[in-house]
Amino acid sequence: MKRILPIFIAFVCACPSEQVVVREVPNECGNGEVEADEECDDGNTVASDDCT
């Protein structure tokens, strides 16, 4: 048992932790979500409707 414990500890320490992946997605007009630099977004791509 004394031989297994150091091997187990080394194995646990060698395992990578969780990684968080962050992707930057460009803003998309007309997707129905208000994103940065948008005052409103009504879900269509008509630029002249002023989000009505």
Buried (B, 14 or more C-beta within 10 A) or exposed (E): EEEEEEEEEEEEEEEEEEEEEEEEEEEEEEEEEEEEEEEEBEEEEEEEEEEE
